[in-house]
Amino acid sequence: MTSRSLGGTFVAGAILAIALGISVFGSIITYSELNASFDREIAVARARDQYALLYRLTLDEETGLRGYLAAGQKSFLRPYYDARPRFDPTWRQIERFARATNLSEAAVPLRDLRTTHRRWLREVSDPLIGHPTAPSALAWQKHGKFLTDRMRGDFHRLDNVLQGQI
């Protein structure tokens, strides 16, 4: 073999080794990016599940209260009492997801949702459960509608934020 053919073989081998290295490096980067994307998709799916649960919990509270007010029987409050202790932990899970993924646009509707929900409990459901036939019961219910509509708007904004993550 001549030195010229040895040099050509060496150059071809070097080019092949460099190409192989680039290919392996590119594959590692692609795998890492796909893995991160998959992890984010799973996190978004979990957040959407928690969002749906939070929405159902508020609906259960409202439904239980309405049933109680319509029928006057405490048994109608079961969905309300089942849902009430689950709201804050579920809200915190969504809030943690929003922080971990830097979803700053979720901060305002999340905060407003929690504040409004607490107001609904304090200013509407607690007084109505304690005094369903009080002279101010209708005013509490009207205020409850206002607060429920506000929470519905917060849920709508949160849904838009989460939809943008898919």
C-alpha positions in Angstrom: 0.0 0.0 0.0 1.3 3.4 -0.8 1.4 6.3 1.6 -1.1 8.1 -0.5 -3.7 5.3 -0.1 -2.9 5.0 3.6 -3.5 8.8 4.0 -6.8 8.5 2.1 -7.9 5.6 4.2 -6.9 7.6 7.4 -8.8 10.7 6.2 -11.9 8.6 5.3 -11.7 6.9 8.7 -11.4 10.2 10.5 -14.3 11.7 8.6 -16.4 8.6 9.3 -15.5 8.8 13.1 -16.4 12.5 13.2 -19.7 11.8 11.4 -20.5 8.9 13.8 -19.7 11.2 16.8 -21.9 13.9 15.5 -24.7 11.3 14.9 -24.4 9.9 18.4 -24.3 13.4 19.9 -27.3 14.5 17.9 -29.2 11.3 18.9 -28.5 12.0 22.6 -29.7 15.6 22.3 -32.9 14.5 20.4 -33.6 11.8 23.0 -33.2 14.4 25.8 -35.5 16.8 24.1 -38.1 14.2 23.4 -37.9 12.9 27.0 -38.3 16.5 28.4 -41.2 17.1 26.0 -42.9 13.8 27.1 -42.4 14.7 30.7 -44.0 18.1 30.2 -46.9 16.5 28.3 -47.5 14.2 31.3 -47.3 17.1 33.7 -49.8 19.1 31.6 -52.1 16.2 31.5 -52.0 15.8 35.3 -52.6 19.5 35.7 -55.6 19.3 33.4 -56.9 16.4 35.4 -56.5 18.4 38.6 -58.2 21.4 36.9 -61.1 19.2 35.9 -61.3 17.8 39.5 -61.3 21.4 41.0 -64.1 22.4 38.6 -66.1 19.3 39.6 -65.5 20.1 43.3 -66.9 23.6 43.0 -69.9 22.2 41.0 -70.5 19.6 43.8 -70.4 22.3 46.4 -72.9 24.5 44.5 -75.1 21.5 43.7 -75.2 20.3 47.3 -76.1 23.8 48.5 -78.8 24.3 45.9 -80.3 20.9 46.7 -80.4 21.7 50.4 -82.0 25.1 49.8 -84.6 23.6 47.5 -85.5 20.5 49.6 -84.6 21.7 53.1 -83.0 18.4 53.9 -79.4 18.2 55.1 -78.8 14.9 53.1 -78.6 17.1 50.0 -75.4 18.6 51.4 -73.4 15.4 51.1 -71.7 16.4 47.8 -70.9 19.8 49.4 -69.3 18.2 52.4 -67.5 15.6 50.3 -66.0 18.3 48.1 -65.2 21.0 50.6 -62.0 19.6 52.2 -60.6 18.6 48.8 -60.7 22.0 47.2 -57.5 23.5 48.8 -55.3 20.5 48.3 -56.3 20.2 44.6 -55.8 24.0 44.1 -52.3 23.7 45.6 -51.4 21.0 43.2 -52.4 23.1 40.2 -50.6 26.1 41.7 -47.4 24.0 42.2 -47.6 22.9 38.6 -48.0 26.5 37.4 -44.9 27.6 39.5 -42.8 24.6 38.4 -43.5 25.3 34.7 -43.3 29.1 34.9 -46.9 29.6 33.9 -47.1 33.1 35.1 -50.3 33.8 33.2 -52.0 31.2 35.5 -51.1 33.1 38.7 -53.9 35.7 38.6 -56.8 33.5 37.8 -55.6 30.9 40.3 -55.2 33.4 43.0 -58.6 34.9 42.2 -60.3 31.5 42.1 -59.0 30.6 45.6 -59.9 34.0 47.0 -63.4 34.0 45.4 -64.0 30.4 46.6 -63.1 31.3 50.1 -65.5 34.3 49.9 -68.2 32.1 48.5 -67.8 29.7 51.5 -67.7 32.5 54.1 -70.3 34.9 52.6 -72.7 32.5 50.9 -72.6 28.8 51.7 -71.8 29.0 55.5 -74.6 31.6 56.2 -77.1 29.7 54.0 -76.4 26.4 55.5 -76.7 27.9 59.0 -79.8 30.0 58.2 -81.5 28.9 55.0 -84.7 30.8 55.7 -83.1 34.0 57.0 -84.5 37.3 55.7 -81.1 37.9 53.9 -81.1 34.4 52.3 -82.1 35.7 48.9 -79.4 38.4 49.0 -76.8 35.7 49.9 -78.0 33.6 47.0 -77.7 36.6 44.6 -74.2 37.3 45.9 -73.4 33.6 45.5 -74.4 33.8 41.8 -72.1 36.7 41.4 -69.2 34.9 43.0 -69.9 31.7 41.1 -69.9 33.6 37.8 -66.6 35.1 38.8 -65.1 31.6 39.6 -66.5 30.4 36.2 -64.5 33.2 34.5 -61.4 32.2 36.4 -61.9 28.5 35.3 -62.3 29.7 31.7 -59.0 31.7 31.9 -57.2 28.7 33.5 -58.5 26.4 30.8 -57.2 28.7 28.1 -53.7 28.8 29.8 -53.6 25.0 30.1 -54.9 24.6 26.5 -51.9 26.7 25.4 -49.6 24.1 27.0 -50.7 21.2 24.8 
